[in-house]
Amino acid sequence: MSVTALLTTLLLSAPGPAQESSGLYPDEVLSPPGGPEVVVFRDVSPEVVSLRLSVHLEEVPGEGGAGELIRIQAEDRMRTIANRIGAKAEVHRTPRVLVYQVTGAAADLDFLGWVLREGLKPPAHEDFEAARRLLRVEGDRAAETPQGLLSLRLHRALAPGVPPRYGSQDELDRMTPSRLVGIWERSHRRDGARLVVAGRIPAELVLALTVDLRLPSGEPKAGPPEPEEVRASPTSPEVIRHWTAAAYPISEWDDAVGLVVGSWLGEVVRTEEGDFELGADIWDVGGRRALVVSGAAYSRSRQPMMNRTNALLGDAAAALTEDTVRRIREDLRTELLASTQSAWGLAELAGQAWDAGHGPEGLARLLDALEHVNYGEVRRLLEATAAATPIREQLDP
């Protein structure tokens, strides 16, 4: 798992006083009346600017897939316009926010602002059916594979009240264009939005960008509805191997230590020998973190695979050395700093930290914390996790 993928799943914590050495603090913090909050990072190329706006969006049972329906429509609108000038545009979903981002030439700032505003428009009734058809296909494709079904079951076991990303067929059947607009109105509040600007843009131009975002202000017309009972979608993937997954919940988590643990487990899995597959990932589902160990094997290798998945965390702790921790933390810092060399990467990583509620300086604090991660902390997290009782799911032929 890459550093950016790990950061997408982790809540960035504030591990202590940050040091000036990282150089990733915002140059300006702006709070225009009525929102959105804005931070500006100017340590990027003068030719490029990246705009990243995020809004809080969480679904209740019965609304599963709403965020994806909004995302599909918004990204299509943004890319259609961005392609005219060769800009990069993307909308992506995390467990708690919907992120709109566009990057292009600084000389095209007004055009980039237009791209962002198009993405932020409410979902259109005439585009609803096309988006729903696409989401059905994506959901079916995920659930029709053994690993997809196993992930879905584990998601439900970890967080029963959190709808999966694609929703269920039952939820999509009940979704309507008007209901989707209501969810958009509830989530896309001007005073709750956050805008990260990575570019050498004067404050007055940044504030001008925020004036015409056309997001709803004030209290929403309606809050989240009561959760609805949802029927699970029937699934019958073809299973020719034995599949298993175990989620080890983690109660205490330091993100710098967690990044080292995630990277180390990735190395252990990549060097594994055996006639079976192994995987290790960090999940954040409904605010609940877990280390997920998975495996797949044909019948002849089923027992060795099961033995390995059960022993992986403990063996990773036993094989850890101080030199390994030192090397991994240095590699992580290098990769993080390399990601922030582009306007897009800087805006995205700083925005992730801010979305987690720890301020726009959260990324700088994480970099500083990585310098002080020690062997004992990493080993303790691995050993404590290995000793926990996992949530298990399994599929057999």
N, C-alpha and C positions, 0 to 999 in steps of 0.2 A: 504494500500500500504506500502510495507516495505521501510526502509531507502535506501537500495541499489537500489530499483526500483525507488524511488523518485529521487535519484542522477542521474540515467540514463536519466531522462527526463529534469533535470535542468542544466542550464549553471552555473557553479560555479563562483561566483564573488569574487573579492578581497576586502573584507569589511574593510580593514585597517591594521595597523601593526600587524603582528602575534606575539604571545607570545611563548616563548620556552617551555611552560608547556606541549604542546601537544606531543612533541617528535616525530613528523612525518615528519621531514624535510629530504631531500635526503642526504645521506652521501657523494655522489660524483655526479658531473655533467660532462659528457664527450661529446665533440663535435669533433668527428673524421672528417677529410677532406672528403667532399662529403656526409656526413651524415651516418647513422641517428643520431639524437640527442639521448643521453642516460642519464638516471638517475639511480642511484643505492641506494637501501634502504637495509641496512645490519642488521637492528634490527629485525631479524627473526630467526627461528630455524636453526642451522648450517647444519641440515640434509636435508633441503628442499630448492628448488629454483623455482621461478616463472618468466617466461619471457612473457611480454605482449607488442606486437608491434601493433601500429595503423597507418593507412593511411587515408588520406582525400578522401572521395568518396561521391559526390553528383550527382544525376541524373537530366537530363533535361527531359521535356515531350517527350516521344518517347523512353526513355531508362528505364522506370519503370521496376523494377524487376532485373536489371543488378547486383546490389549489392548482392541480394539474390542468384542469379545464381552462382556468384563467391564464395559466402559463402558456399553454399551447397557442391560444389566440393572440396574446400579447407578443410572444416571440415572433410569430408570423408577421404581425404588423411592423415590428421594429426592423426585422431583417429585410423586408421588402423595401423599406426606405433607405436603410443603411447601405444596402448593396449599390445604391446609385453613386456613392462616393468612396466605396471600398472600405467603409467602416466595419468594425466588428461589433455585433450586438447579440446579447444572450439574456434569457430569463431562466433562472433556476430556482428550485425549491429546496429548502432545508426543513428539518422537523418543525421549525417555528417561524420561519420568515419566507417571503417571496422576494427574490432579488432581481432587479432590472439593471443591466449594465451595458454601456456603449463606450467604445474607444475609437478615436480617429484623430485626424489632424487638428491641431489647435486652431488653425485658420478656419476650420469648419465648426467652430463652437456653437454658433446659432443653429446649424443643421443638426448637430449632435443633440442639442436641447430638444429639437423637434422630434427626433427619433425617440428620446426618452418619454416625451409627452404622449406620443402615439401608443407606446407600450402601456402607459398608465391609464389609458381610457378604460371605461367599464366594458365588460364583455358584451359583444354585440349579439342580439337575438338571431340575426341571420347567419352567424358563424357557429352557433351552438351545436347543431347536429354534426357538422363536420368534425369539430373538436371531440365530441362525445364518441363518434365512430373510431377516431384515431386512438382515443384512450382505451376503448374496449379492446382494440387489437393489441395495444401494448400490455394491458392487464392480462389478457388471455395468453399472450406469448410468455409472460413471466410465470404464470401459474401452470402452464403446460410443460414445464421442465421440472425435473426432480428437485434441483437446487432452488428454483423459484418457489415451488410449493413448500419446501422445507423452511425457507426464509419467511414465508408468509405465516406459517404455523408458529415459528419461533417468535415472530413479531407479536402475534396475538397473545402468546403465553407471557411475554415480557410486559406488554402494555395493553391489556384487554380493552381499555377505553379509548385507544388511539387508532383511528382508521388508518389502514395501509395507504401508501402513496397513491396507488391507482384506484382506491376505493373498491367496492364490490359491484358485481353486476346489478344487484338489488338497489344499491345506492345510486348508481348511474341511471337505472330505470326511473327512479323517483325524482331525479334532479330535473329542474326546469330552467329555462332562461331567466325568468324573473327571480327564482330562488338564488341562482348564481349571482345575479346583480346585487341581491341583498347581502350575500357573503362578501362580495367586493366592497360594498359600501361600509360594511362593518370593519373590514380589515384595512382598507386603503385610506386611513385618516391622515390628513396633512400634519397634524400636530404629533403624530406617532411615527412619522417617516424619518429615515436617516439618510443623508446624502453625503457620500465620500467623493471628493474631487481630487484626483491626482493630476496635477498640471500647474503650470506657472500662470495662473489666472488671477487677476486682481479681484479683491473682495467685492467691488461694486458689480463686476460681471457675474460673479458667482451668485450674488443676491438677486440679480436680474433673472438668472436661470430659475430661481425658486418661485418667482412671482407668478409664473404662468403654468404651474404644474397641474392645475385644475383638479386637485384632489378635494374630497369633501372635508369640510371643517366642522368643528363643534361636535356635539354628541351624536352618535349614529342613531338612525331611526329605530333600530332594534338590535338587541344584543344576541348572543348565541342562543339558539333554541334548546329545548330539552332534548337530550340524546334519544335517538330512536332505536328500536330493536331492528337489527340488520340480519338478514338471512345470508349465510355463507354461500359463496359461489361454488357450484359443483365443479370439481376438478378430477381429472383422471389421466395424469401424465404417464407416459410409457417408462417403466422403471426396469432397467436391466442390470443395475448394480445396487449394492447396499449403500444407503446414504445415512449419515448421522450428523447431528449438530448439537453442541452443548454450549449454552450461554452461562457464563459465570458472572453474576451480578457483582458490581464493585461499589462499595458504600463510600469509601474515601478515595479521592482522586486529585492528584496534582498534575496539571497538564504537561509540564515540562518532563516530569518523570514518565507520564503516560506516553509521550511521543517516543521516548527512548525504548520503553517496553514494546510498543507497537513495531518499531523498526527492528528490534532484536528478534521478535517472534517471526517477522517476515524473513529474516536471514535464516533462522532455524528451519522454517518450512521449506525454503528454496533449496536447502542442502540435504533435505530428507531423502533417504534411499528406501525403496520399497515398491512393490507392485500395487500401489494405491495412491490416491490423491489426498493431500492435506491442505487445510487453509486456516488462517487465523486473522480475525478482523476485530476492530473496535466498533461497537454499536452505541448509538444514543437514541433510544426510543422513548418518547414521552418523558424526557428528563431522566431516564434510568439508563445508566451506563453498564455495559457488559463486554467482557472479552468472549468472543464466539470462536470456538474451535470446531472445524468441520472436517469430514472425510468421506471418501467414496471408494468402493472397491467391489470387484467381482467376488463371487462366493468363495473362491479358493483363497482370497486374501482378506476376507471379512474380519477374522479374528485378529490378525496382526494390525489391521487398520484401527479396529476398536481399541486395542491395547495402546496404540500410539496416540490416538486422540485423547485418551484418558490420562496419559502420562506426559503430554507435551508441555504443559505449563511447569510442572515440577522439574522435568528434565532441562527446560530452558533456564530455570533458576539455578540449577546445579552447574550448568555449563558456562554461566556468566562469569566474566572476569572484570577486574578494574580497568584493564587496558581496553576491553570491548566497550565498556560504558564511555570511556574517554573518547574513543574513536567515533562512536555513534553520535554522541552529542556534538562533536566537532562537525561531522558530516551533516547533521540536521541544521546546524546554524548556517553552514555554507549553502545548503539547498534553500533554506528560507530566505537568506539574503539574496541569492540569485533570483528567486521568484519575485522579489520586490524591485528588481532592476527595471522591470517594465511597468508602465503606468497601470496597465490592467492588473498585473499581479499585486502591486502595492495597494491599489484600491480594494481588490477582493480580499486580501488577507487582513488588512486593517479593518475592513467592513465586517468580516467574520468576528473579529475580536469585539468590535463595538456592539454587534447584534447580540453577543452573549451577555451584554450588560456590564462590561468591565471597562468601558470607555475606549476611545480611539487609540489610546496609548497601550492597549493590551498586547498588541503584537510586539512592541518594543520590550515590554516587561517579560514576555515569553522568551525572547531571544536572550535577555539578560539572565533569566532563570536557568536556561539551558547550560550556561557556563558553570553552574554550581550543582548540577545533578550529580549525585555520587552513587557508587556501587551499592551501598547499603540500602538506599531508598529504592532502587530498581529491584533489587533482589527481594526486599520485603513485600513490594507490591505483587510480584510474581508468586511468591510463596503464599501470601494471604489469599490471593485469587484462586490458586490451585487447591487450597484447603476448603474453599466455599462449596456449597452444594449447587450444582448446575441445574439449569432447566434444560431438559433433553427432548429432542424430536428425532424421529427415525422413519425412514422409508425403506421398504424391502421389496424385491421383485415378487 
